[in-house]
Amino acid sequence: MLSKTKDLMLKSKFFKDTINTTFWSTLGKATGFLIPFFLATWFGISSDMDAFFFAYGLVIFISIIFASAIEALIVPFVTEAKSNKENISLFIGKILGNITIALIILIPLFLLIIKPILQVFTRFNSRELFLVYSLLIEISPLILFLMWTSILSGALYAHKKFFFPAISPVFRAIINLAFIFLFREKFGVHSIALGYLVGEIVRLFVLVIAITKLNLFKIKPIVNFDSKFLFFFRTAFFSMISLIAIKMNIVVDKIMASWLETGSVSILHYAEILYMIPVAFMSGGILITTLSHWSERFYSSNSLEILYNGLKKLAKYVFILAFIISVFLISTNKIFIKLILGRGEFPLDKLSVVGLTWVFYLLGFPPRMLSQIYIRGFLILKKTKIMMTCAIYTIAINILLNYLLMYRFGIAGIALSTTFVWIFSLFYYLKHFKKALQ
């Protein structure tokens, strides 16, 4: 039986695409993870670096919320258009054109209102505040370029061309580091902002070349706010609100961690980073290929039963894999914690606290990955309002559980609260997925 299952997996294009995409995506993300270490070596810690990280963090937060939602939702819409023999170039062109016009209006508006907000809510001095605002102006076009790369990446995923979106961050990181290295003495921290911008332009250029060479569709921005685009935007809007709510839970966790003893925020951050490694590893492959392959199966067959049974079967395998990873990391957490953090200035008496916090996070790893599978189901069905409602509920649940658990388990209680939030999300999605099919 196991041998037969293994043979079927090896022959499956979905399985092969998942393995290949996981590998290239991991390589692409790993290259990006190197940048902060180079920045630390070249620039160290200073008020200028504080200004850059603040400006970059603000821009990237806004960009990721919109870009991630658009990238994921492009896949089922393009897949449906392919199944209906519609003009894909026209659809992609409308998304590119309409969103470009919207951002050309919204980005200057953002820069206009952010300055007085920064003066009220931050404690930067006048020189630092001027630098933050200058960096925001320099790096703000990144929002537009990230949106473009996300739209084209989503379109490539819909055509099952996973390699180019997965590997393109490598080109971005290499160009980014080269630019910063060459101009760091001349431009200081401004070289970092410009480096990120140039790197993203190169990444966009790589995707455009790939689409052109593969002759998938024509890239021609069109401004046309027709009913189909408005439906796409409404569906994407619910997904964006869902992502904002999820990000808000992270912010809430950090705020409530600051109520505990000194160092609690740092401990939570280190444990969260360790937790996100297996999350990024699994998400970088199977979630991308699931959305693409199952969108095609659904829109080619128009069968809700095939979608339901397929995702249910896939969820079983994902749960088994996530469970094995969780058990392995939980059982070896002391070894990893000591290896990664047990050196330098890190206080050794805090290693056990980081380890317990990481363990409580890992308990939620299987339900988190299962939830992500069913989220792909809602995206395929374009039922993103369910995702938004669930995410809003989790904010209230997270605050309540944080308050109850952090005074019982300390900082680890906040991680345990996150696990319960993902368990709630899983049951919510399971319940509403059947309703969505009906």
C-alpha positions in Angstrom: 0.0 0.0 0.0 2.8 2.4 1.0 4.7 1.5 -2.2 1.7 2.2 -4.4 1.1 5.5 -2.7 4.8 6.4 -3.2 4.6 5.5 -6.9 1.5 7.6 -7.4 3.1 10.6 -5.7 6.3 10.3 -7.8 4.2 10.3 -11.0 2.0 13.2 -9.8 2.8 16.6 -11.5 1.4 18.3 -8.4 3.9 16.4 -6.2 6.8 17.2 -8.5 5.8 20.9 -8.7 5.5 21.1 -4.9 9.0 19.6 -4.4 10.6 21.8 -7.0 8.8 25.0 -5.9 9.6 24.3 -2.2 13.3 24.0 -3.1 13.5 27.1 -5.3 11.3 29.2 -3.0 13.5 28.2 0.0 16.6 29.2 -1.9 15.0 32.6 -2.9 13.9 33.4 0.6 17.2 32.2 2.2 19.1 34.7 -0.1 16.9 37.5 1.1 17.5 36.5 4.8 21.2 37.3 4.2 20.6 41.0 3.6 20.1 42.0 7.3 23.4 40.4 8.3 25.3 42.4 5.6 23.5 45.6 6.8 24.5 44.8 10.3 28.2 44.4 9.2 28.3 47.5 6.9 26.1 49.9 9.0 25.9 48.6 12.5 23.4 50.2 14.9 22.7 53.9 14.7 19.9 56.5 14.6 20.2 56.5 10.8 19.6 52.7 10.7 16.6 53.2 13.1 15.2 55.7 10.6 15.7 53.3 7.7 14.2 50.2 9.4 11.2 52.3 10.5 10.6 53.7 7.0 11.2 50.3 5.3 9.0 48.5 7.8 6.1 50.8 7.2 6.4 50.6 3.4 6.8 46.8 3.4 3.9 46.3 5.8 1.6 48.2 3.4 3.0 46.5 0.3 2.8 42.9 1.6 -0.8 43.3 2.7 -2.0 44.4 -0.7 0.5 42.4 -2.8 0.0 39.1 -1.0 -3.8 39.3 -1.4 -3.6 40.2 -5.1 -1.0 37.5 -5.9 -3.0 34.7 -4.4 -6.4 35.8 -5.9 -5.0 36.3 -9.4 -4.5 32.5 -9.6 -8.2 31.3 -9.5 -9.4 34.3 -11.7 -6.8 33.6 -14.4 -7.4 29.9 -14.2 -11.2 30.4 -14.7 -10.5 32.8 -17.6 -8.3 30.1 -19.2 -11.0 27.5 -18.8 -13.6 29.8 -20.4 -11.2 30.6 -23.3 -11.2 34.3 -22.3 -8.6 36.9 -23.2 -6.1 36.6 -20.3 -3.9 39.4 -21.6 -7.0 41.7 -21.3 -7.8 40.6 -17.8 -4.2 41.0 -16.5 -3.9 44.3 -18.4 -6.9 45.7 -16.5 -5.5 44.6 -13.2 -2.1 46.1 -13.9 -3.5 49.4 -15.4 -6.3 50.0 -12.8 -4.0 49.2 -9.8 -1.2 51.4 -11.2 -3.6 54.4 -11.6 -4.9 53.8 -8.0 -1.4 53.6 -6.5 -0.2 56.7 -8.4 -3.0 58.6 -6.6 -2.7 56.8 -3.2 1.1 56.8 -2.7 1.4 60.7 -2.8 -1.7 60.8 -0.6 0.0 58.4 1.9 3.2 60.6 1.9 1.1 63.7 2.5 -0.7 62.4 5.6 2.1 60.3 7.1 4.4 63.3 8.0 2.0 64.9 10.6 1.2 61.4 12.0 4.9 60.7 12.5 5.4 64.0 14.3 2.6 63.1 16.8 3.2 59.3 17.3 7.0 58.9 17.1 9.8 60.2 19.3 12.3 60.9 16.5 14.1 64.2 16.8 13.8 66.7 13.9 16.9 65.4 12.0 15.7 61.8 12.3 12.2 62.6 11.4 13.4 64.4 8.2 15.5 61.3 7.4 12.6 59.0 7.9 10.4 61.1 5.6 13.2 61.3 3.0 13.6 57.5 3.0 9.8 57.1 2.8 9.8 59.2 -0.4 12.7 57.3 -1.9 11.3 53.8 -1.1 7.6 54.4 -1.6 7.8 53.4 -5.4 8.6 49.9 -4.0 4.8 49.6 -3.3 4.1 49.9 -7.0 6.9 47.6 -8.1 6.0 44.9 -5.5 2.4 45.0 -6.7 3.5 44.5 -10.3 5.8 41.6 -9.4 3.0 40.0 -7.3 0.5 40.3 -10.2 2.9 38.7 -12.7 3.9 36.1 -10.2 0.3 35.2 -9.6 -0.3 34.9 -13.4 2.8 32.7 -13.7 1.5 30.4 -10.9 -1.9 30.2 -12.7 0.1 28.9 -15.8 2.0 26.5 -13.5 5.3 28.3 -14.1 6.5 28.2 -10.5 10.3 28.4 -11.1 10.6 32.1 -12.1 8.5 33.6 -9.2 10.4 31.3 -6.8 13.9 32.1 -8.0 13.4 35.8 -8.8 14.0 37.0 -5.2 17.6 35.7 -5.6 18.2 38.2 -8.4 16.6 41.0 -6.3 18.9 40.1 -3.3 22.1 40.0 -5.3 21.4 43.3 -7.1 20.3 44.8 -3.8 23.5 43.8 -2.0 25.8 44.8 -4.9 24.2 48.3 -5.1 24.4 48.9 -1.3 28.1 47.7 -1.3 29.0 50.0 -4.2 27.2 53.1 -2.9 27.2 52.8 0.9 30.1 55.2 1.4 28.6 57.8 -1.0 24.9 57.7 0.0 24.9 56.1 3.4 21.5 54.6 4.4 20.0 56.0 1.3 21.9 53.4 -0.6 19.8 50.7 1.2 16.5 52.3 0.2 17.7 52.7 -3.4 19.2 49.2 -3.4 15.8 47.6 -2.5 14.2 49.7 -5.2 16.7 48.7 -7.9 16.6 45.0 -6.7 12.8 44.9 -7.1 13.0 46.5 -10.6 15.4 43.8 -11.6 13.1 41.1 -10.2 10.2 42.6 -12.2 12.4 42.6 -15.3 13.2 38.9 -14.8 9.4 38.1 -14.6 8.6 40.2 -17.7 11.4 38.4 -19.7 10.0 35.0 -18.5 6.5 35.8 -19.6 7.6 37.2 -22.9 9.9 34.2 -23.7 7.2 31.7 -22.7 4.7 33.6 -24.8 2.0 33.2 -22.0 0.2 36.6 -22.5 0.9 40.2 -23.5 1.8 42.7 -20.7 -0.2 45.7 -21.6 -1.7 47.9 -18.8 -5.3 48.9 -19.5 -7.5 51.3 -17.5 -11.0 49.8 -17.4 -13.1 49.6 -14.3 -15.6 47.1 -15.6 -17.8 44.7 -13.5 -15.3 41.9 -13.6 -12.5 44.0 -12.3 -14.8 45.4 -9.6 -15.7 41.9 -8.5 -12.0 41.0 -8.4 -11.3 44.1 -6.3 -14.2 43.4 -3.9 -13.0 39.8 -3.5 -9.4 41.0 -2.9 -10.5 43.6 -0.5 -12.0 41.0 1.9 -8.7 39.0 1.6 -6.7 42.2 2.4 -8.8 42.8 5.6 -8.1 39.2 6.6 -4.4 39.7 6.2 -4.5 43.0 8.2 -6.3 41.3 11.0 -3.7 38.5 11.1 -0.9 41.1 11.2 -2.8 42.9 14.0 -2.6 39.8 16.1 1.2 39.9 15.9 1.1 43.6 16.9 -1.3 42.8 19.8 1.0 40.0 21.0 4.0 42.4 21.1 2.1 45.1 22.9 0.8 42.7 25.5 4.2 41.1 25.9 5.5 44.5 26.9 3.3 44.3 30.0 5.5 41.5 31.3 9.0 41.6 32.6 11.8 43.3 30.7 13.0 41.2 27.8 9.7 39.5 27.1 9.2 41.2 23.8 12.6 40.0 22.6 12.0 36.4 23.8 8.7 36.3 22.0 10.4 37.7 18.8 13.1 35.0 18.9 10.6 32.2 19.4 8.4 33.6 16.7 11.3 33.7 14.2 12.2 30.1 15.0 8.5 29.1 14.5 8.3 30.9 11.2 11.1 28.8 9.7 9.0 25.6 9.3 5.9 27.7 8.4 7.9 29.4 5.5 9.3 26.1 4.4 5.9 24.4 4.0 4.1 27.6 2.7 6.7 28.3 0.0 5.8 25.2 -1.9 2.6 23.3 -1.2 0.3 26.4 -0.7 1.4 27.9 -4.0 1.0 24.7 -6.0 -2.3 23.8 -4.3 -3.8 27.1 -5.3 -2.7 26.6 -8.9 -3.4 22.9 -9.5 -6.7 22.8 -7.6 -8.0 26.0 -9.3 -7.4 24.3 -12.7 -9.1 21.0 -11.5 -12.1 22.9 -10.2 -12.6 25.3 -13.2 -12.0 22.5 -15.8 -14.4 20.1 -14.1 -16.7 22.6 -12.5 -17.2 20.0 -9.7 -17.5 21.1 -6.1 -17.2 17.4 -5.0 -13.8 17.0 -6.7 -12.6 20.2 -5.0 -13.9 19.1 -1.6 -12.6 15.6 -1.7 -9.3 16.7 -3.2 -8.6 19.3 -0.6 -9.8 17.0 2.2 -7.3 14.3 1.1 -4.5 16.9 0.7 -5.2 18.3 4.2 -4.7 14.8 5.6 -1.2 14.5 4.1 -0.3 18.1 5.1 -1.5 17.4 8.7 0.7 14.3 8.9 3.8 16.1 7.6 3.2 19.1 9.9 2.6 16.8 12.9 5.9 15.0 12.2 7.8 18.3 11.9 6.2 19.6 15.1 7.0 16.4 17.1 10.6 16.5 15.8 11.2 20.2 16.7 9.4 19.9 20.0 11.5 16.9 21.1 14.8 18.5 20.0 14.0 22.1 20.9 16.6 22.3 23.6 19.3 21.3 21.2 18.3 23.9 18.6 17.8 26.7 21.1 21.2 26.1 22.7 22.9 25.8 19.2 21.2 29.0 17.8 21.0 31.3 20.8 23.3 29.8 23.5 26.3 32.1 22.8 27.5 35.7 22.9 25.5 38.1 25.0 22.3 36.1 25.1 21.5 35.3 28.8 21.6 31.5 29.3 18.9 31.5 32.0 16.4 32.7 29.3 17.0 29.8 26.9 14.4 27.6 28.6 11.8 30.4 28.4 12.5 30.8 24.6 12.3 27.0 24.3 8.9 26.8 26.0 7.5 29.7 24.0 8.7 28.0 20.8 7.1 24.7 21.9 3.7 26.4 22.5 4.0 28.0 19.0 4.8 24.6 17.5 1.7 23.0 19.0 -0.3 25.2 16.6 1.8 24.4 13.5 -0.5 21.5 12.3 -3.8 23.4 12.6 -2.1 26.5 11.0 -1.1 24.5 8.0 -4.5 22.8 7.7 -6.1 26.3 7.9 -3.9 27.5 5.1 -5.1 24.6 2.9 -8.8 25.5 3.4 -8.0 29.2 2.9 -6.8 28.1 -0.6 -10.2 26.5 -1.0 -12.0 29.8 -0.2 -9.7 31.6 -2.6 -10.5 29.2 -5.4 -14.2 29.6 -4.7 -13.7 33.4 -4.3 -15.4 33.3 -0.9 -12.9 35.6 0.8 -15.5 37.3 3.1 -15.4 34.1 5.2 -11.7 34.6 5.7 -12.2 38.2 6.7 -14.9 37.4 9.3 -12.8 34.6 10.8 -9.7 36.9 11.1 -11.7 39.6 12.8 -13.0 37.1 15.3 -9.5 36.0 16.1 -8.4 39.5 17.2 -10.9 39.4 20.1 -10.1 35.8 20.9 -6.4 36.5 20.9 -6.6 39.5 23.2 -8.8 37.5 25.7 -6.6 34.4 25.7 -3.4 36.5 25.9 -4.7 38.1 29.0 -5.7 34.8 30.6 -2.7 32.7 29.7 0.2 35.1 30.0 -0.3 35.5 33.7 -0.3 31.7 34.0 2.5 30.8 31.7 4.3 34.1 31.3 5.5 35.1 27.8 4.9 31.5 26.6 1.2 32.0 27.3 1.0 34.4 24.4 2.4 31.7 22.1 -0.2 29.3 23.5 -2.9 31.8 22.7 -1.7 31.9 19.1 -2.0 28.1 18.9 -5.6 28.3 20.2 -6.4 31.0 17.7 -5.3 28.7 14.8 -7.3 25.8 16.3 -10.4 28.1 16.3 -9.6 29.2 12.8 -9.4 25.6 11.6 -12.8 24.6 13.0 -14.3 27.8 11.6 -12.9 27.1 8.2 -14.0 23.5 8.2 -17.6 24.5 9.2 -17.9 27.2 6.6 -16.1 25.4 3.8 -19.0 23.0 3.6 -21.4 25.9 3.5 -19.4 27.6 0.8 -19.7 24.5 -1.3 -23.4 24.5 -1.0 
